[in-house]
């Protein structure tokens, strides 16, 4: 073989290897990027779910507190009206 044929063959092999490795790197980069994006979205969803759970819990506690206040007010009104009956 002539030296120019050997050099041309080496250049072709290098070009093929470079093309395949760059495609693999590009695909790997895209896959890693998707994984990062999915992880980011998963974390955001988890944070949103935790916030909504805390909000629901607070609303339930506030509702229970309101019920307790209404119950206490009702008892106080009932006691006050009973006291007035005894005083008059």
N, CA, C and O atoms as a GROMACS GRO file, in nm:
protein
  352
    1UNK      N    1   0.083  -0.118   0.000
    1UNK     CA    2   0.000   0.000   0.000
    1UNK      C    3   0.087   0.124   0.000
    1UNK      O    4   0.197   0.126   0.055
    2UNK      N    5   0.035   0.221  -0.061
    2UNK     CA    6   0.106   0.348  -0.062
    2UNK      C    7   0.079   0.422   0.068
    2UNK      O    8  -0.021   0.398   0.135
    3UNK      N    9   0.169   0.507   0.102
    3UNK     CA   10   0.154   0.582   0.227
    3UNK      C   11   0.032   0.672   0.225
    3UNK      O   12  -0.030   0.696   0.329
    4UNK      N   13  -0.004   0.722   0.108
    4UNK     CA   14  -0.122   0.809   0.099
    4UNK      C   15  -0.250   0.728   0.125
    4UNK      O   16  -0.346   0.781   0.181
    5UNK      N   17  -0.252   0.602   0.084
    5UNK     CA   18  -0.369   0.517   0.109
    5UNK      C   19  -0.382   0.487   0.258
    5UNK      O   20  -0.492   0.486   0.313
    6UNK      N   21  -0.268   0.462   0.322
    6UNK     CA   22  -0.267   0.436   0.466
    6UNK      C   23  -0.315   0.559   0.541
    6UNK      O   24  -0.397   0.549   0.633
    7UNK      N   25  -0.265   0.675   0.503
    7UNK     CA   26  -0.306   0.800   0.568
    7UNK      C   27  -0.455   0.824   0.547
    7UNK      O   28  -0.526   0.863   0.640
    8UNK      N   29  -0.503   0.801   0.426
    8UNK     CA   30  -0.646   0.820   0.396
    8UNK      C   31  -0.731   0.723   0.478
    8UNK      O   32  -0.836   0.760   0.529
    9UNK      N   33  -0.685   0.598   0.489
    9UNK     CA   34  -0.758   0.498   0.568
    9UNK      C   35  -0.765   0.538   0.715
    9UNK      O   36  -0.869   0.525   0.779
   10UNK      N   37  -0.654   0.586   0.767
   10UNK     CA   38  -0.650   0.630   0.907
   10UNK      C   39  -0.744   0.748   0.929
   10UNK      O   40  -0.815   0.753   1.029
   11UNK      N   41  -0.744   0.842   0.836
   11UNK     CA   42  -0.832   0.959   0.847
   11UNK      C   43  -0.979   0.915   0.845
   11UNK      O   44  -1.061   0.965   0.922
   12UNK      N   45  -1.012   0.820   0.756
   12UNK     CA   46  -1.150   0.770   0.749
   12UNK      C   47  -1.188   0.701   0.880
   12UNK      O   48  -1.297   0.723   0.933
   13UNK      N   49  -1.099   0.617   0.933
   13UNK     CA   50  -1.127   0.549   1.060
   13UNK      C   51  -1.146   0.649   1.174
   13UNK      O   52  -1.236   0.634   1.257
   14UNK      N   53  -1.060   0.750   1.178
   14UNK     CA   54  -1.072   0.854   1.282
   14UNK      C   55  -1.205   0.929   1.268
   14UNK      O   56  -1.272   0.958   1.366
   15UNK      N   57  -1.241   0.960   1.143
   15UNK     CA   58  -1.367   1.031   1.119
   15UNK      C   59  -1.487   0.947   1.163
   15UNK      O   60  -1.580   0.999   1.224
   16UNK      N   61  -1.484   0.818   1.132
   16UNK     CA   62  -1.594   0.729   1.172
   16UNK      C   63  -1.602   0.719   1.324
   16UNK      O   64  -1.709   0.729   1.383
   17UNK      N   65  -1.486   0.698   1.387
   17UNK     CA   66  -1.484   0.687   1.533
   17UNK      C   67  -1.531   0.816   1.599
   17UNK      O   68  -1.605   0.812   1.697
   18UNK      N   69  -1.489   0.929   1.547
   18UNK     CA   70  -1.529   1.058   1.602
   18UNK      C   71  -1.679   1.079   1.588
   18UNK      O   72  -1.746   1.126   1.680
   19UNK      N   73  -1.731   1.043   1.472
   19UNK     CA   74  -1.875   1.061   1.449
   19UNK      C   75  -1.955   0.977   1.547
   19UNK      O   76  -2.051   1.026   1.607
   20UNK      N   77  -1.918   0.851   1.564
   20UNK     CA   78  -1.992   0.764   1.655
   20UNK      C   79  -1.978   0.808   1.800
   20UNK      O   80  -2.075   0.803   1.875
   21UNK      N   81  -1.862   0.851   1.840
   21UNK     CA   82  -1.845   0.893   1.979
   21UNK      C   83  -1.918   1.024   2.006
   21UNK      O   84  -1.970   1.043   2.116
   22UNK      N   85  -1.923   1.115   1.908
   22UNK     CA   86  -1.994   1.241   1.930
   22UNK      C   87  -2.144   1.218   1.936
   22UNK      O   88  -2.214   1.285   2.012
   23UNK      N   89  -2.195   1.122   1.856
   23UNK     CA   90  -2.338   1.091   1.862
   23UNK      C   91  -2.372   1.031   1.997
   23UNK      O   92  -2.472   1.067   2.059
   24UNK      N   93  -2.288   0.939   2.043
   24UNK     CA   94  -2.312   0.878   2.173
   24UNK      C   95  -2.306   0.984   2.282
   24UNK      O   96  -2.388   0.982   2.374
   25UNK      N   97  -2.213   1.075   2.274
   25UNK     CA   98  -2.201   1.182   2.373
   25UNK      C   99  -2.324   1.271   2.368
   25UNK      O  100  -2.377   1.310   2.473
   26UNK      N  101  -2.370   1.303   2.248
   26UNK     CA  102  -2.488   1.387   2.233
   26UNK      C  103  -2.611   1.318   2.292
   26UNK      O  104  -2.689   1.380   2.365
   27UNK      N  105  -2.629   1.189   2.260
   27UNK     CA  106  -2.742   1.114   2.316
   27UNK      C  107  -2.731   1.104   2.468
   27UNK      O  108  -2.831   1.119   2.539
   28UNK      N  109  -2.611   1.080   2.516
   28UNK     CA  110  -2.591   1.072   2.660
   28UNK      C  111  -2.623   1.206   2.726
   28UNK      O  112  -2.683   1.211   2.833
   29UNK      N  113  -2.582   1.313   2.661
   29UNK     CA  114  -2.610   1.446   2.714
   29UNK      C  115  -2.761   1.470   2.720
   29UNK      O  116  -2.813   1.523   2.818
   30UNK      N  117  -2.831   1.431   2.612
   30UNK     CA  118  -2.977   1.450   2.609
   30UNK      C  119  -3.044   1.366   2.717
   30UNK      O  120  -3.134   1.413   2.786
   31UNK      N  121  -3.001   1.242   2.731
   31UNK     CA  122  -3.059   1.156   2.834
   31UNK      C  123  -3.033   1.212   2.974
   31UNK      O  124  -3.124   1.214   3.057
   32UNK      N  125  -2.912   1.258   2.999
   32UNK     CA  126  -2.881   1.316   3.129
   32UNK      C  127  -2.962   1.443   3.152
   32UNK      O  128  -3.009   1.469   3.262
   33UNK      N  129  -2.978   1.521   3.047
   33UNK     CA  130  -3.057   1.643   3.058
   33UNK      C  131  -3.202   1.611   3.091
   33UNK      O  132  -3.264   1.677   3.174
   34UNK      N  133  -3.256   1.509   3.026
   34UNK     CA  134  -3.394   1.467   3.055
   34UNK      C  135  -3.407   1.418   3.198
   34UNK      O  136  -3.504   1.449   3.267
   35UNK      N  137  -3.307   1.340   3.243
   35UNK     CA  138  -3.312   1.290   3.381
   35UNK      C  139  -3.309   1.405   3.480
   35UNK      O  140  -3.382   1.404   3.579
   36UNK      N  141  -3.224   1.505   3.453
   36UNK     CA  142  -3.219   1.622   3.542
   36UNK      C  143  -3.352   1.695   3.541
   36UNK      O  144  -3.402   1.737   3.645
   37UNK      N  145  -3.409   1.711   3.422
   37UNK     CA  146  -3.539   1.777   3.411
   37UNK      C  147  -3.648   1.700   3.483
   37UNK      O  148  -3.732   1.759   3.551
   38UNK      N  149  -3.647   1.568   3.467
   38UNK     CA  150  -3.746   1.485   3.536
   38UNK      C  151  -3.729   1.494   3.687
   38UNK      O  152  -3.827   1.503   3.760
   39UNK      N  153  -3.605   1.491   3.733
   39UNK     CA  154  -3.578   1.502   3.876
   39UNK      C  155  -3.624   1.638   3.928
   39UNK      O  156  -3.682   1.647   4.037
   40UNK      N  157  -3.597   1.743   3.852
   40UNK     CA  158  -3.640   1.877   3.892
   40UNK      C  159  -3.792   1.884   3.902
   40UNK      O  160  -3.846   1.935   4.000
   41UNK      N  161  -3.860   1.830   3.800
   41UNK     CA  162  -4.007   1.831   3.802
   41UNK      C  163  -4.061   1.746   3.915
   41UNK      O  164  -4.160   1.782   3.978
   42UNK      N  165  -3.996   1.632   3.942
   42UNK     CA  166  -4.040   1.545   4.051
   42UNK      C  167  -4.027   1.619   4.184
   42UNK      O  168  -4.117   1.615   4.267
   43UNK      N  169  -3.913   1.686   4.203
   43UNK     CA  170  -3.893   1.761   4.327
   43UNK      C  171  -3.995   1.873   4.341
   43UNK      O  172  -4.048   1.896   4.449
   44UNK      N  173  -4.023   1.944   4.230
   44UNK     CA  174  -4.123   2.050   4.234
   44UNK      C  175  -4.261   1.993   4.269
   44UNK      O  176  -4.335   2.053   4.348
   45UNK      N  177  -4.294   1.879   4.211
   45UNK     CA  178  -4.423   1.816   4.241
   45UNK      C  179  -4.430   1.773   4.387
   45UNK      O  180  -4.533   1.789   4.453
   46UNK      N  181  -4.319   1.719   4.439
   46UNK     CA  182  -4.315   1.680   4.579
   46UNK      C  183  -4.334   1.801   4.670
   46UNK      O  184  -4.408   1.795   4.768
   47UNK      N  185  -4.267   1.911   4.638
   47UNK     CA  186  -4.281   2.033   4.717
   47UNK      C  187  -4.425   2.084   4.713
   47UNK      O  188  -4.480   2.123   4.815
   48UNK      N  189  -4.486   2.082   4.594
   48UNK     CA  190  -4.624   2.128   4.580
   48UNK      C  191  -4.717   2.039   4.661
   48UNK      O  192  -4.808   2.088   4.728
   49UNK      N  193  -4.696   1.907   4.655
   49UNK     CA  194  -4.780   1.815   4.730
   49UNK      C  195  -4.766   1.836   4.880
   49UNK      O  196  -4.865   1.832   4.953
   50UNK      N  197  -4.643   1.857   4.926
   50UNK     CA  198  -4.622   1.883   5.068
   50UNK      C  199  -4.692   2.012   5.110
   50UNK      O  200  -4.755   2.017   5.216
   51UNK      N  201  -4.682   2.116   5.028
   51UNK     CA  202  -4.749   2.242   5.058
   51UNK      C  203  -4.900   2.222   5.066
   51UNK      O  204  -4.965   2.272   5.158
   52UNK      N  205  -4.956   2.149   4.970
   52UNK     CA  206  -5.101   2.126   4.970
   52UNK      C  207  -5.144   2.042   5.090
   52UNK      O  208  -5.251   2.066   5.147
   53UNK      N  209  -5.062   1.944   5.129
   53UNK     CA  210  -5.095   1.865   5.248
   53UNK      C  211  -5.095   1.952   5.373
   53UNK      O  212  -5.185   1.943   5.456
   54UNK      N  213  -4.991   2.038   5.385
   54UNK     CA  214  -4.986   2.128   5.502
   54UNK      C  215  -5.104   2.223   5.502
   54UNK      O  216  -5.163   2.249   5.607
   55UNK      N  217  -5.139   2.276   5.386
   55UNK     CA  218  -5.252   2.367   5.376
   55UNK      C  219  -5.382   2.298   5.415
   55UNK      O  220  -5.463   2.354   5.489
   56UNK      N  221  -5.402   2.177   5.365
   56UNK     CA  222  -5.523   2.101   5.401
   56UNK      C  223  -5.526   2.073   5.550
   56UNK      O  224  -5.632   2.082   5.613
   57UNK      N  225  -5.412   2.038   5.608
   57UNK     CA  226  -5.405   2.011   5.751
   57UNK      C  227  -5.439   2.136   5.830
   57UNK      O  228  -5.513   2.130   5.928
   58UNK      N  229  -5.386   2.251   5.789
   58UNK     CA  230  -5.417   2.376   5.858
   58UNK      C  231  -5.565   2.409   5.847
   58UNK      O  232  -5.626   2.453   5.944
   59UNK      N  233  -5.622   2.388   5.730
   59UNK     CA  234  -5.765   2.415   5.713
   59UNK      C  235  -5.849   2.325   5.803
   59UNK      O  236  -5.947   2.370   5.862
   60UNK      N  237  -5.811   2.198   5.814
   60UNK     CA  238  -5.882   2.107   5.904
   60UNK      C  239  -5.868   2.151   6.049
   60UNK      O  240  -5.965   2.149   6.125
   61UNK      N  241  -5.747   2.191   6.088
   61UNK     CA  242  -5.725   2.237   6.225
   61UNK      C  243  -5.803   2.365   6.251
   61UNK      O  244  -5.861   2.381   6.359
   62UNK      N  245  -5.804   2.456   6.154
   62UNK     CA  246  -5.881   2.579   6.170
   62UNK      C  247  -6.030   2.550   6.181
   62UNK      O  248  -6.101   2.612   6.259
   63UNK      N  249  -6.076   2.454   6.102
   63UNK     CA  250  -6.218   2.417   6.107
   63UNK      C  251  -6.252   2.358   6.243
   63UNK      O  252  -6.355   2.390   6.301
   64UNK      N  253  -6.163   2.271   6.294
   64UNK     CA  254  -6.184   2.214   6.428
   64UNK      C  255  -6.184   2.324   6.532
   64UNK      O  256  -6.264   2.324   6.625
   65UNK      N  257  -6.092   2.419   6.518
   65UNK     CA  258  -6.083   2.530   6.611
   65UNK      C  259  -6.209   2.615   6.606
   65UNK      O  260  -6.262   2.656   6.710
   66UNK      N  261  -6.259   2.640   6.484
   66UNK     CA  262  -6.384   2.716   6.470
   66UNK      C  263  -6.500   2.642   6.534
   66UNK      O  264  -6.584   2.704   6.599
   67UNK      N  265  -6.504   2.511   6.516
   67UNK     CA  266  -6.611   2.432   6.579
   67UNK      C  267  -6.601   2.442   6.730
   67UNK      O  268  -6.703   2.457   6.798
   68UNK      N  269  -6.480   2.435   6.784
   68UNK     CA  270  -6.461   2.447   6.928
   68UNK      C  271  -6.504   2.584   6.977
   68UNK      O  272  -6.567   2.597   7.082
   69UNK      N  273  -6.470   2.689   6.900
   69UNK     CA  274  -6.511   2.824   6.939
   69UNK      C  275  -6.662   2.838   6.934
   69UNK      O  276  -6.722   2.896   7.025
   70UNK      N  277  -6.725   2.785   6.830
   70UNK     CA  278  -6.872   2.791   6.820
   70UNK      C  279  -6.937   2.715   6.935
   70UNK      O  280  -7.035   2.760   6.994
   71UNK      N  281  -6.880   2.599   6.965
   71UNK     CA  282  -6.933   2.518   7.074
   71UNK      C  283  -6.920   2.592   7.207
   71UNK      O  284  -7.013   2.594   7.287
   72UNK      N  285  -6.803   2.653   7.228
   72UNK     CA  286  -6.782   2.728   7.353
   72UNK      C  287  -6.875   2.849   7.359
   72UNK      O  288  -6.931   2.878   7.465
   73UNK      N  289  -6.893   2.918   7.248
   73UNK     CA  290  -6.982   3.034   7.245
   73UNK      C  291  -7.126   2.989   7.270
   73UNK      O  292  -7.200   3.056   7.341
   74UNK      N  293  -7.164   2.877   7.212
   74UNK     CA  294  -7.300   2.826   7.231
   74UNK      C  295  -7.323   2.794   7.378
   74UNK      O  296  -7.426   2.829   7.435
   75UNK      N  297  -7.225   2.726   7.439
   75UNK     CA  298  -7.237   2.691   7.582
   75UNK      C  299  -7.242   2.816   7.667
   75UNK      O  300  -7.320   2.824   7.763
   76UNK      N  301  -7.159   2.914   7.633
   76UNK     CA  302  -7.156   3.039   7.710
   76UNK      C  303  -7.291   3.110   7.698
   76UNK      O  304  -7.344   3.160   7.798
   77UNK      N  305  -7.346   3.116   7.577
   77UNK     CA  306  -7.477   3.179   7.558
   77UNK      C  307  -7.585   3.103   7.634
   77UNK      O  308  -7.673   3.164   7.696
   78UNK      N  309  -7.578   2.972   7.629
   78UNK     CA  310  -7.678   2.891   7.700
   78UNK      C  311  -7.665   2.913   7.850
   78UNK      O  312  -7.766   2.923   7.920
   79UNK      N  313  -7.542   2.920   7.901
   79UNK     CA  314  -7.519   2.943   8.043
   79UNK      C  315  -7.565   3.082   8.083
   79UNK      O  316  -7.628   3.100   8.187
   80UNK      N  317  -7.534   3.180   7.999
   80UNK     CA  318  -7.574   3.318   8.028
   80UNK      C  319  -7.725   3.331   8.028
   80UNK      O  320  -7.780   3.399   8.115
   81UNK      N  321  -7.794   3.270   7.935
   81UNK     CA  322  -7.940   3.281   7.932
   81UNK      C  323  -8.001   3.205   8.049
   81UNK      O  324  -8.104   3.248   8.103
   82UNK      N  325  -7.941   3.094   8.090
   82UNK     CA  326  -7.990   3.021   8.206
   82UNK      C  327  -7.968   3.104   8.332
   82UNK      O  328  -8.053   3.104   8.421
   83UNK      N  329  -7.856   3.173   8.341
   83UNK     CA  330  -7.828   3.257   8.457
   83UNK      C  331  -7.927   3.371   8.466
   83UNK      O  332  -7.972   3.407   8.574
   84UNK      N  333  -7.962   3.428   8.353
   84UNK     CA  334  -8.058   3.539   8.352
   84UNK      C  335  -8.196   3.492   8.399
   84UNK      O  336  -8.267   3.565   8.467
   85UNK      N  337  -8.231   3.370   8.363
   85UNK     CA  338  -8.361   3.317   8.406
   85UNK      C  339  -8.365   3.303   8.557
   85UNK      O  340  -8.467   3.332   8.621
   86UNK      N  341  -8.253   3.258   8.614
   86UNK     CA  342  -8.250   3.241   8.759
   86UNK      C  343  -8.245   3.375   8.830
   86UNK      O  344  -8.297   3.387   8.941
   87UNK      N  345  -8.183   3.476   8.770
   87UNK     CA  346  -8.173   3.606   8.834
   87UNK      C  347  -8.306   3.681   8.832
   87UNK      O  348  -8.332   3.760   8.922
   88UNK      N  349  -8.389   3.658   8.737
   88UNK     CA  350  -8.515   3.733   8.726
   88UNK      C  351  -8.627   3.658   8.782
   88UNK      O  352  -8.740   3.707   8.781
   0.00000   0.00000   0.00000
